[in-house]
Amino acid sequence: MNDKVVMPVWTFGLFIVVMNTTMFNVSIPGIIRDLDISTDLGSWVVSSYSIGYALSTVVYSRLSDVVPIRALLAAGLAVLGLSSVYGLFAHSFEAVLAARILQSAGAGAMAGLGLVLASRYIPFERRGRAIAMISAGSAMAFGLGPIVGGLITEYFGWNGVFGVTALVLVVLPVLWFLLPKEAPRPFRFDVIGAVLTLLNASTLLVAVMQRSAWWLAGSLVTFAAHAVHLKRAKEPFVNPALLASPAYRKLLAIGFCILVLNLGNLFLMPLVLADLFHQSPMAIGLLIAPGAIVSAFLTRFVGQWIDRYGNLRFLLAGQCILALVLLLFAIDIEASRYVILAGYLFFSPAFSASMASLNNETSRMLPKQAVGSGMGLLQLVQFFGGSVSVAACGIALALQPDAAPAQAFEHVYALLLAVCILSLAVMIWYSKSVHSVRVAAN
């Protein structure tokens, strides 16, 4: 496989898929008005995609252990592209929601299989660059999504946003031609385990987002059922050996925390710019975009540095930068809108470097036969962290009705800073344990 060609094309496809998570944020007011629905119903246009995206990611990753990547990618992108075309002509809430759910069912192919592809076919000495490219593409998509969504909504209407995602139908034949052909393997797939995993994640996400004790109780029941299933299944969907590894559990915790920080910050920055500085949606996008662009520009250098100097140094440095930016925001968020712009110029590249280092480190410590399940579970935990973060930040703001707006935002940023410090502590713990193992091995 020529990774110098495949990975840029893959990153472009992933860019479209990830951008689809934020493009619709600025379209929600128009959808609510045109379809005459409540705000709660309108929020499901975004939430349904995020939940489905997270769940489909782990399914595609796990299936890659038994099904060729080309076949999975073809199925995923076909569903994503065709549902996007359907969304162009959707004029009822039910049709829009169906289009978004179908989009999410296909979108996980790009996110889930990209890291599996890099881990399986790119040598160690070049893998860091490939994974850094994927991470930077995702970071840039998060930052540019609101701008693209705002422009399209303003000039073509909210249905036009579906047209951007339909571009994956152009990417599909290119990747089909470039990807390596894999020999068929015996098909052994734990369907019950997959369903239980989906129920675990979806019910817990809904419980957090809806703040529902009933959903939480139902989620606990699904986790109990899954625990029983893990003891009985011969080849379970979630590999118990992975969860038994202390090193892997630490990396899962770090990945969860990093996505909490990124999605929490991306949720808070537009609110700060709108509520404290009275910026328009377009102005907000323009203030956030430079950080995403800088992150993409630094991709090739970050990847080379990771391959040369190692994952742990960049994972530590990236999280230290994230902590400093969050500290700045927690101290005085209302100083100037340009403080937010400057902060995100450092935050976005640091997030990309942290994610690239984390994913590369995980791919190296996983056994080859567990790459699909291991990387898939890591991404599920990461997406779950991001979804929980948005809900938690919204709840934290709502619990401060008497606080001044700036003070309320600073308190939430202080909570994110605490999460970052916790992640740094786990990172140092992981680094020391890895060093001890290497010393013992020598």
C-alpha positions as CSV (number, residue, x, y, z in Angstrom):
1,M,0.0,0.0,0.0
2,N,1.3,3.5,-0.9
3,D,0.5,5.3,2.3
4,K,1.8,8.6,0.9
5,V,-1.2,8.6,-1.4
6,V,-3.7,6.6,0.6
7,M,-3.5,8.5,3.9
8,P,-4.1,12.1,2.4
9,V,-7.1,10.8,0.5
10,W,-8.3,9.0,3.6
11,T,-7.8,12.2,5.7
12,F,-9.9,14.2,3.2
13,G,-12.7,11.7,3.6
14,L,-12.4,11.8,7.4
15,F,-12.3,15.6,7.3
16,I,-15.8,15.5,5.6
17,V,-17.1,13.0,8.1
18,V,-15.9,14.7,11.2
19,M,-17.0,18.2,9.9
20,N,-20.5,16.7,9.6
21,T,-20.6,16.6,13.4
22,T,-20.3,20.4,13.7
23,M,-21.7,21.8,10.5
24,F,-25.3,21.2,11.6
25,N,-24.8,23.1,14.9
26,V,-25.3,26.5,13.2
27,S,-28.2,25.0,11.1
28,I,-30.3,24.0,14.1
29,P,-32.2,27.3,14.5
30,G,-33.2,27.2,10.9
31,I,-34.3,23.5,11.1
32,I,-36.4,24.3,14.2
33,R,-38.0,27.2,12.6
34,D,-38.7,25.6,9.2
35,L,-40.0,22.3,10.5
36,D,-41.8,23.9,13.5
37,I,-40.4,21.7,16.1
38,S,-39.2,22.2,19.7
39,T,-35.6,22.9,20.7
40,D,-35.4,19.5,22.4
41,L,-36.3,17.7,19.2
42,G,-34.0,19.9,17.2
43,S,-31.1,19.0,19.4
44,W,-31.5,15.3,18.3
45,V,-30.4,16.3,14.8
46,V,-26.9,16.8,16.3
47,S,-27.1,14.2,19.1
48,S,-28.3,11.3,17.0
49,Y,-25.3,11.7,14.7
50,S,-22.8,11.9,17.5
51,I,-24.2,8.9,19.3
52,G,-24.5,6.8,16.1
53,Y,-21.0,7.9,14.9
54,A,-19.4,6.8,18.2
55,L,-21.2,3.4,18.1
56,S,-20.6,2.6,14.5
57,T,-16.9,3.4,14.9
58,V,-16.3,0.5,17.3
59,V,-18.4,-1.9,15.2
60,Y,-16.4,-1.2,12.0
61,S,-13.1,-1.5,13.9
62,R,-14.1,-4.8,15.4
63,L,-15.4,-6.2,12.1
64,S,-12.1,-5.4,10.5
65,D,-10.6,-8.4,12.3
66,V,-12.7,-10.7,10.2
67,V,-13.9,-8.6,7.2
68,P,-11.6,-6.9,4.6
69,I,-11.3,-3.2,5.1
70,R,-12.2,-2.4,1.5
71,A,-15.6,-4.2,1.9
72,L,-16.3,-2.4,5.2
73,L,-15.3,1.0,3.7
74,A,-17.5,0.5,0.7
75,A,-20.5,-0.4,2.8
76,G,-20.0,2.5,5.2
77,L,-19.3,5.2,2.6
78,A,-22.2,4.0,0.4
79,V,-24.6,4.3,3.3
80,L,-23.2,7.7,4.3
81,G,-23.2,9.1,0.8
82,L,-26.7,7.9,-0.2
83,S,-28.3,9.0,3.1
84,S,-26.7,12.5,2.5
85,V,-28.3,12.6,-0.9
86,Y,-31.6,11.7,0.7
87,G,-31.1,14.5,3.3
88,L,-30.9,17.0,0.5
89,F,-34.6,16.4,-0.2
90,A,-35.8,15.9,3.4
91,H,-38.5,18.3,4.4
92,S,-39.9,16.8,7.6
93,F,-38.4,16.2,11.0
94,E,-38.7,12.4,10.6
95,A,-36.9,12.5,7.3
96,V,-34.1,14.7,8.6
97,L,-33.6,12.5,11.7
98,A,-33.6,9.3,9.6
99,A,-31.0,10.9,7.3
100,R,-28.8,11.8,10.2
101,I,-29.1,8.3,11.8
102,L,-28.2,6.6,8.5
103,Q,-25.3,9.0,8.1
104,S,-24.0,8.1,11.5
105,A,-24.3,4.4,10.6
106,G,-21.9,4.8,7.7
107,A,-19.7,7.6,9.1
108,G,-17.9,5.3,11.6
109,A,-16.1,3.5,8.8
110,M,-13.8,6.4,8.1
111,A,-12.9,7.0,11.8
112,G,-12.8,3.4,12.9
113,L,-10.9,1.9,10.0
114,G,-8.4,4.7,9.5
115,L,-6.4,3.9,12.6
116,V,-6.7,0.1,11.9
117,L,-5.4,0.7,8.4
118,A,-2.4,2.7,9.7
119,S,-1.7,0.2,12.4
120,R,-1.9,-2.8,10.1
121,Y,0.0,-1.6,7.0
122,I,2.2,1.3,7.8
123,P,5.7,0.6,9.4
124,F,6.5,1.9,12.9
125,E,9.0,4.4,11.6
126,R,6.3,6.2,9.5
127,R,3.2,5.4,11.4
128,G,3.4,8.5,13.6
129,R,3.1,10.8,10.6
130,A,0.1,9.0,9.2
131,I,-1.8,9.1,12.5
132,A,-0.8,12.7,13.1
133,M,-2.3,13.5,9.7
134,I,-5.6,11.8,10.7
135,S,-5.7,13.7,14.0
136,A,-5.0,17.0,12.4
137,G,-7.7,16.4,9.8
138,S,-10.1,15.8,12.6
139,A,-9.1,18.9,14.5
140,M,-9.4,21.1,11.4
141,A,-12.8,19.6,10.7
142,F,-14.0,20.5,14.2
143,G,-12.8,24.0,13.7
144,L,-14.0,24.7,10.2
145,G,-17.4,22.9,10.5
146,P,-19.3,25.9,11.9
147,I,-17.9,28.2,9.2
148,V,-18.8,25.8,6.3
149,G,-22.2,25.1,7.9
150,G,-22.9,28.8,8.3
151,L,-21.9,29.7,4.8
152,I,-24.0,26.9,3.2
153,T,-27.0,27.5,5.5
154,E,-26.9,31.2,4.7
155,Y,-26.8,30.9,0.9
156,F,-28.3,27.5,0.1
157,G,-30.4,26.6,3.2
158,W,-29.9,23.9,5.8
159,N,-30.6,21.1,3.3
160,G,-27.5,22.1,1.5
161,V,-25.3,21.0,4.4
162,F,-26.1,17.4,3.5
163,G,-24.5,18.0,0.1
164,V,-21.0,18.4,1.6
165,T,-21.1,14.9,3.1
166,A,-22.3,13.4,-0.2
167,L,-18.8,14.1,-1.5
168,V,-17.7,10.9,0.2
169,L,-19.2,9.1,-2.9
170,V,-16.3,10.7,-4.9
171,V,-13.7,9.4,-2.3
172,L,-15.1,5.9,-2.3
173,P,-13.9,4.7,-5.7
174,V,-10.5,6.2,-5.2
175,L,-9.9,4.4,-2.0
176,W,-11.4,1.2,-3.3
177,F,-8.7,1.2,-6.0
178,L,-5.8,2.2,-3.7
179,L,-6.5,0.0,-0.7
180,P,-4.8,-3.4,-0.4
181,K,-6.8,-6.6,-1.0
182,E,-7.0,-8.7,2.0
183,A,-7.4,-12.5,2.1
184,P,-10.7,-13.7,3.5
185,R,-10.7,-14.8,7.1
186,P,-13.1,-17.1,9.0
187,F,-16.1,-15.0,10.0
188,R,-16.5,-15.2,13.8
189,F,-18.4,-12.2,15.2
190,D,-20.0,-11.8,18.6
191,V,-23.4,-10.3,17.5
192,I,-24.8,-10.4,21.1
193,G,-21.7,-8.7,22.4
194,A,-21.9,-6.0,19.8
195,V,-25.5,-5.3,20.6
196,L,-24.8,-5.2,24.3
197,T,-21.9,-2.8,23.7
198,L,-24.1,-0.5,21.6
199,L,-26.8,-0.6,24.4
200,N,-24.1,0.1,27.0
201,A,-22.9,3.2,25.3
202,S,-26.2,4.6,23.9
203,T,-28.2,4.2,27.1
204,L,-25.4,5.8,29.2
205,L,-25.1,8.7,26.8
206,V,-28.8,9.3,26.8
207,A,-28.9,9.1,30.6
208,V,-26.2,11.8,30.8
209,M,-27.7,14.0,28.1
210,Q,-31.3,13.7,29.4
211,R,-30.2,13.6,33.1
212,S,-32.6,10.7,33.5
213,A,-32.4,8.3,36.4
214,W,-34.5,5.8,34.5
215,W,-32.1,5.7,31.6
216,L,-29.2,5.3,34.0
217,A,-30.9,2.4,35.7
218,G,-31.5,0.8,32.3
219,S,-27.9,1.4,31.4
220,L,-26.7,-0.4,34.5
221,V,-28.9,-3.4,33.6
222,T,-27.2,-3.6,30.2
223,F,-23.8,-3.4,31.8
224,A,-24.7,-6.3,34.1
225,A,-25.9,-8.3,31.2
226,H,-22.7,-7.6,29.3
227,A,-20.6,-8.7,32.3
228,V,-22.4,-12.1,32.3
229,H,-22.0,-12.4,28.6
230,L,-18.2,-11.8,28.8
231,K,-17.8,-14.8,31.1
232,R,-19.7,-17.1,28.7
233,A,-18.6,-15.9,25.2
234,K,-15.7,-17.7,23.5
235,E,-14.6,-14.7,21.4
236,P,-16.5,-11.7,22.8
237,F,-16.9,-8.4,21.0
238,V,-15.0,-6.6,23.7
239,N,-11.8,-8.4,24.3
240,P,-11.4,-9.0,28.1
241,A,-7.7,-9.4,27.7
242,L,-7.5,-5.8,26.7
243,L,-9.4,-4.6,29.7
244,A,-7.1,-6.7,31.9
245,S,-4.1,-4.8,30.7
246,P,-3.2,-1.9,33.1
247,A,-1.3,-0.1,30.4
248,Y,-4.3,-0.2,28.0
249,R,-6.7,1.0,30.7
250,K,-4.5,4.0,31.4
251,L,-4.5,4.9,27.7
252,L,-8.3,4.6,27.6
253,A,-8.5,7.0,30.6
254,I,-6.2,9.5,28.9
255,G,-8.2,9.3,25.6
256,F,-11.4,9.9,27.5
257,C,-10.0,12.9,29.2
258,I,-8.5,14.5,26.1
259,L,-11.8,14.3,24.2
260,V,-13.6,15.8,27.3
261,L,-11.2,18.8,27.0
262,N,-11.6,19.2,23.3
263,L,-15.3,18.9,22.9
264,G,-15.9,20.8,26.1
265,N,-13.8,23.7,24.8
266,L,-15.4,23.7,21.4
267,F,-18.8,23.8,23.1
268,L,-17.9,26.7,25.4
269,M,-15.9,28.9,23.0
270,P,-18.9,29.8,20.8
271,L,-21.1,30.5,23.8
272,V,-18.4,32.7,25.3
273,L,-18.0,34.6,22.1
274,A,-21.7,35.0,21.6
275,D,-22.7,35.8,25.2
276,L,-19.8,37.9,26.4
277,F,-18.6,39.5,23.1
278,H,-21.8,39.4,21.1
279,Q,-20.2,37.9,18.0
280,S,-22.2,36.6,15.1
281,P,-22.1,32.9,14.1
282,M,-19.8,33.8,11.1
283,A,-17.5,35.8,13.3
284,I,-17.3,33.0,15.8
285,G,-16.3,30.6,13.1
286,L,-13.6,33.0,11.9
287,L,-12.2,33.3,15.4
288,I,-12.0,29.6,15.8
289,A,-10.8,28.7,12.3
290,P,-7.1,29.9,12.6
291,G,-6.4,27.3,15.4
292,A,-7.7,24.5,13.2
293,I,-5.7,25.8,10.2
294,V,-2.5,26.0,12.2
295,S,-3.1,22.5,13.5
296,A,-3.4,21.2,9.9
297,F,-0.3,23.1,8.8
298,L,1.8,21.5,11.6
299,T,0.7,18.0,10.8
300,R,3.7,16.9,8.8
301,F,6.1,18.2,11.4
302,V,4.3,16.8,14.4
303,G,4.2,13.3,12.7
304,Q,7.9,13.4,11.9
305,W,8.8,14.6,15.5
306,I,6.6,11.8,17.0
307,D,8.4,9.2,14.9
308,R,11.8,10.7,15.8
309,Y,11.4,11.5,19.5
310,G,8.6,9.1,20.6
311,N,5.0,9.3,21.6
312,L,5.3,9.9,25.4
313,R,7.2,13.2,25.1
314,F,4.6,14.7,22.7
315,L,1.7,13.3,24.7
316,L,3.1,15.0,27.8
317,A,3.9,18.2,26.1
318,G,0.6,18.4,24.4
319,Q,-1.4,18.0,27.6
320,C,0.8,20.6,29.4
321,I,-0.1,23.1,26.7
322,L,-3.8,22.2,27.0
323,A,-3.5,22.8,30.7
324,L,-1.9,26.2,30.3
325,V,-4.6,27.3,27.8
326,L,-7.4,26.1,30.1
327,L,-5.8,27.9,33.0
328,L,-5.7,31.1,31.0
329,F,-9.4,30.8,30.2
330,A,-10.3,29.9,33.8
331,I,-8.6,33.0,35.2
332,D,-10.0,35.7,32.9
333,I,-12.2,34.5,30.0
334,E,-13.7,38.0,29.4
335,A,-10.3,39.8,28.8
336,S,-10.7,39.9,25.1
337,R,-12.1,37.8,22.2
338,Y,-8.5,37.8,20.8
339,V,-7.4,35.9,24.0
340,I,-9.7,33.1,22.9
341,L,-8.4,33.2,19.4
342,A,-4.8,33.1,20.6
343,G,-5.6,30.3,23.1
344,Y,-7.1,28.1,20.4
345,L,-4.1,28.7,18.2
346,F,-2.2,26.7,20.8
347,F,-5.0,24.4,22.0
348,S,-5.9,22.9,18.6
349,P,-2.3,21.8,17.6
350,A,-1.7,20.5,21.2
351,F,-4.9,18.5,21.0
352,S,-3.9,17.0,17.6
353,A,-0.4,16.1,18.8
354,S,-1.8,14.5,21.9
355,M,-4.3,12.4,20.0
356,A,-1.7,11.4,17.4
357,S,0.7,10.4,20.1
358,L,-2.0,8.5,22.1
359,N,-3.3,6.6,19.1
360,N,0.2,5.8,17.9
361,E,1.2,4.6,21.4
362,T,-1.9,2.4,21.6
363,S,-1.3,0.9,18.1
364,R,2.2,-0.1,19.1
365,M,1.3,-1.8,22.4
366,L,-1.6,-3.8,21.0
367,P,-1.0,-7.4,19.7
368,K,-1.6,-7.6,15.9
369,Q,-4.6,-9.8,16.3
370,A,-6.2,-7.3,18.7
371,V,-5.6,-4.1,16.7
372,G,-9.2,-3.8,15.4
373,S,-10.9,-4.4,18.8
374,G,-8.4,-2.4,20.7
375,M,-8.4,0.7,18.5
376,G,-12.2,0.5,18.1
377,L,-12.8,0.5,21.9
378,L,-10.3,3.3,22.3
379,Q,-12.3,5.5,19.8
380,L,-15.6,4.5,21.4
381,V,-14.3,5.7,24.8
382,Q,-13.0,8.9,23.2
383,F,-16.3,9.7,21.5
384,F,-18.1,8.9,24.7
385,G,-15.9,11.4,26.6
386,G,-16.7,14.1,24.1
387,S,-20.4,13.5,24.3
388,V,-20.4,13.4,28.1
389,S,-18.3,16.6,28.1
390,V,-20.8,18.6,26.1
391,A,-23.7,17.5,28.3
392,A,-21.7,18.0,31.5
393,C,-20.6,21.5,30.5
394,G,-24.2,22.4,29.7
395,I,-25.3,21.1,33.1
396,A,-22.5,23.0,34.9
397,L,-23.6,26.2,33.3
398,A,-27.3,25.6,34.1
399,L,-26.4,25.0,37.8
400,Q,-25.1,28.6,38.1
401,P,-28.2,30.7,37.5
402,D,-27.1,33.5,39.9
403,A,-23.5,33.7,38.7
404,A,-22.3,36.4,36.3
405,P,-21.9,34.9,32.8
406,A,-18.1,35.3,32.7
407,Q,-17.8,33.8,36.2
408,A,-19.9,30.8,35.2
409,F,-17.8,30.1,32.2
410,E,-14.6,30.4,34.2
411,H,-15.9,27.9,36.7
412,V,-16.6,25.4,34.0
413,Y,-13.2,25.9,32.5
414,A,-11.7,25.3,35.9
415,L,-13.5,21.9,35.9
416,L,-11.9,21.1,32.5
417,L,-8.5,22.1,33.9
418,A,-9.0,19.6,36.7
419,V,-9.8,16.9,34.2
420,C,-6.6,17.9,32.3
421,I,-4.5,17.6,35.5
422,L,-6.0,14.2,36.2
423,S,-5.1,13.1,32.6
424,L,-1.5,14.4,33.2
425,A,-1.3,12.3,36.4
426,V,-2.4,9.2,34.6
427,M,0.0,10.0,31.8
428,I,3.0,10.2,34.2
429,W,1.8,7.0,35.9
430,Y,1.7,5.2,32.5
431,S,5.1,6.6,31.5
432,K,6.7,5.3,34.7
433,S,5.1,1.9,34.4
434,V,6.3,1.5,30.7
435,H,9.8,2.6,31.8
436,S,9.8,0.0,34.6
437,V,8.8,-2.7,32.1
438,R,11.5,-1.8,29.7
439,V,14.2,-1.7,32.4
440,A,13.1,-5.2,33.6
441,A,13.1,-6.5,30.0
442,N,16.7,-5.3,29.6
